[in-house]
Amino acid sequence: MKTAALCAFGALWVGNAVAAPFAYVPNEKSGTVSVIDVQTDSVVREIGAGKRPRGIAADPGGTTLFVTDAAASVLLVLDTASGRPAPPVPLGKSPEGVHASADGRYIAVAVEESNSVTIIDAKTRRQLADIPVAGKNPEHAVFSPDGRWLLVSAEEAEQVDVIDVAQMRQVGSIALGLRPRGIGFSPDSGRAYVAAELVSTVFVIDMATRRAVASIPAGKNANGIAVHPDGRHVYVSNGADGTVMQIDTATNTVSATIPVGKRPWNMALTPDGAKLYVANGRSNSVSVIDTASATRIKDIPVGELPWGVLIR
């Protein structure tokens, strides 16, 4: 009877994973990934994820999670339905942000202590390149939606570094403010939005000219970036203020400021753009924002020191 019940639970989990998106939250101090059902906004599962999980990405189908374990210097490969790990992928010391290309071919990992970005074949899990970048302690490496560019932010930098994905090498840098962090692209890949933490500013980059064309004052210690699927709004988390700002991309002005938890960090939107999920590192929670009304509608307790959110 017990076995039958477990089998039924497993079948239900797999069915839900296919039917509806879930939010996956790596908890850096707990060594887990909290799984949130975005229909009910409740945690439905915890997945073991090494000793210090940070960055998180997934394949296009949402069947496999890729999570950096900074303590073990590996990329964890986890089955979303069962939580079972596949063999990890070795990386350099202290890997952080991880991002999947839109076509699902590549996984990019920012590796802090080697000041490089590692490109991995998502299917074979084979390392294709380890690309040195100019910025020290790279945190995020984010593909443009068209797969042409990879932008890299670093904690000790005043620029984002530009990697040509086809050539798999750095081809330039774009000058910004001190300590660029979160990166997001417009849906057409024409513009990128970068939060620079120490100048509390979001910079707008024109990717055709590879230059910053606007700067938008944000809250104190601007950090995470999320771009709405329709491209009309960009969201920036402000770590010291405990807020998220909504930016109107037509005017490059802040149109709303929403209080969340303590030290909001990385964020993600549901596929329809209706809700934004914000990891609050020092509140051990995820705040849920209704984007239509620009209001916080719920706080969801998760593990300790949540780093970010992935929705698949």
N, C-alpha and C positions, 0 to 999 in steps of 0.2 A: 504493500500500500504506500509506504514511504517512497519507494523507488518510483512508483507511478506518479505520485504527486510532484516529485522533483522533475520528472520528465515533462510533465504538463507545464510546470513553471518555466523550464527551459524553452519549450515550444512557444509559450506566451511571450517570453523575452525576445526570441528571434522574430516572431511576428510583429511585435511592436517596433523593433529596430528597423524593420523594412517599411512599416506603415507610416511612421512619424519620425521627425527629426528629434535627436537628443542633443543636449548640451553636455560636453565633456570638460571637466574642470580639473587640471592637475594641481595637486596640493603639495607644495614644495617641502613642507616640514612633516606632513603625515605620510608621505610616500604612497599616495593613492591618487586615483582619478575618480572624482564624484560624477555620477551619471544622472542628469536631470531630465525628466520627461517635460518637454516644453508645453505639452497640453495641460498638465496639472501643476507645473512649476514646483515639483517635489523631487527629492533625490530618491531614485529607485534602486541604486546599486553603487557599490564601491569596488574599484578594480585596483589590485596591487600594482604599483608602478615603480619598483626600485626604491632607492633611498632618497633621491632628491629630484623628482620630476619637475620639469619646467616647461619648455616649449612643447606644443602638440599640433599634429596635423593628421590627416586621414586620406585614404584613397577616395576617388570620386564616388564609389558606391557606399562608402561608410562602413565597410566590413573590417578594415584594418586601421588601427591607430599607430602613429609613429610618435614616440615621446622621448625627449632627451632626458637622460639621467645624469645630472651633473656630477654626482658623487662617483659613479662608475665609469664616466666618460664613454658612454655608449648610447646608441639610439635603440630604445626598446620597440619591439614590434608586437602588438597585442591584438588578439582577435576580439572585436567588439561584442560578439554574441556570447562567447564563453569566458572572456578575460584571459584565456590561455596565451602565454608568450611563445613566440617563435624565437629562433636564435637572434640575439641582439647584434647590432652592427657596430663594430669598434669605431671610435672617434678620437679626436684630440682632446686635450684636457679642458674641462669645464664647458661643455656644449650648452647652448641656451636656446634661442629661437629656432623653430623648424617650420618650414612651409612647403606645401605641395603645389606643383604647377597645375594649372587648370585642366590640362589634358591628362593629368595623372602619371606622366612619364617620370618626373623627377621629384626628388625630395632635396631641399636645401637646408643645411644646418649651419648656423653661426657658431663658431668655436672660439671662445674668448681668448684662451691663453696662447693659442697658435696664431691669433689674428688672421683667421682664414674662414672661408666658407667651403664646406664639403658638399659636393653634389653626388647624390646616390640614385641609382636606377631603382625606381619604386617596385618594379616587378622582380628583378633578380637580387635586389638588395646589395648590389655590387657598387663600390665606390668608383665614380667616373672621373672625378677631379677634386683636388684640394687647392683652392684658389686663394693666394695671399691678397689681403686688402689693406688699404692705407690706414684706416681707422683702427685704433687699439681697443681691445675688448668688445668685439662686435656682438650685438645683442639680437638684432633681427635681420633676416635675409628674406625678402618678399618678392615673389614673381609678379610681374605685370600680368593681367588677365590674358593678353595675347601671347604670352610666353616668350617675348623678345628680350625683356630686361629682368634683371634681378637687382633690387636696391638693397644696400646693406647699411644699417645704422650701427654706431659704436658709441660706447660710453665715454671714451676719450677721443672725441672728434668734434670738428666744426663743419662737417660735411657728411653727405651720404655718398658711398662709393657705388659705382655703376658697373655691373657685370653684364657683358654680352653673352646670353645663354648659348647661342650657336657656337661662339668661339670659346666659351668657358674660360674667360679671362676678364680681369678688370680693364675697362676701356676709358675710365675717367672718374671724376668726382664732381659733386655739385655743392657749392658753398652754402652753408646754412648757419644756424646759431649753435651754441655750445650744447653738447650731449644730445644729439638726435636719438629718439627712441622709436615710438610706434610709427608704422608706415602703412598707408592704404592707397589704393589706386581707384580712379574713376572706372566705371564699367567698360568704357571704350579704350582704356589704357592711355588716354591722352594726357591725363594729369595725375600727379602723385601728391599725397598729403603727408607731411612728416611733422611730428611733435618734437620740439627741441626743449628738453626739460629745464635746463638752467637759464633759459631766456623766456620761458613760459609763453611760447609762441608756436603756432602751426604755420609751416611754410608750404606754399603751393608751388609745385614744380611743373613746368611745361616740358613734357617728355620729348617733344619734337626738337626743341632747342637745348634741352637739358640744362635749364636755368630756373632759379626761383623767380616767380613772377608776382608773388604777393606774400605778405606776412600778416597773420591774423593773431592779435593778442588773445591769449587763453588764460586759464587760471594758473595758480602757482604750481610749478613742477608738472607741466603738461607731459603726458606719458603715452597712454594707449590711443590708437586710432581705429575707427571702424567707419566704413563707407556704406551708405544705404544702397541697396540694389538698384534704385532708380537714379542714383547719382545726384539727387537734389540736396542731400544733407550728408555732412560728415560729423562724426562724434569724436570728441577728445576727452579723455579722463585727466583730471587734475589731482595728482597724488597728495599734495599738501592741503588742498582745499576740501577734499572729499566731495567733489562734484564732477558731473559730466556736462560738457557744453555741446549744444547742437549748433552746427555752422551751416548757414545757407550758402550753397556753392555758387549761386547766381550772383550774389553780392559780396561773398567772402566776409560775412559778418556773423556774429553770434546771435542766434535767434531765440535761444532758451538756455537756462542754466538749471540743472537738476541735481539736488543733493542725493548722495548715495552713502556708502559706508566709508570706513577709514582706509586710506591709501588705495583708491581705485587704480587698477593696473590695466591689464589687457582685456579686450572685449570682443563680442561677436554678435551679429544680428541673425535672426531667423531668416530662412530663404525668402520669405515674403516681405521681409523688412518690418514686420509689425512689432517685434519686440527686440530690445537690446539687452544683452546679459553682460554684466560688469563684475569682474573679479575684484573683491575688496580684500587686499592682502592682510590688513591688520584687523579686520572685523571677522575674518574667517567666514565670509558670506559671499553670495552673489546677489547683486541687486538687479531686478527686472524692471526695465523701462518700457512703457507704452509709447511708441514713437509718434503716433498720431496726436496724442495730447501732450507729449513731452513731459510725462510724469512717472515717478517711480511707483510701481504697483505692488511690489513684493520684495522681501529679502529672504533668501534661501540659505540656511546654514549648510556649510560644506566642511572640508577638512581644514587643517592648519596651513596658513600662508598660501592661499590660492594664487596661482601665477597668471592664469588667463582662462579663456573659454574658446572651445571649438564647437561648432554646431554642424551636425551631419544627420 
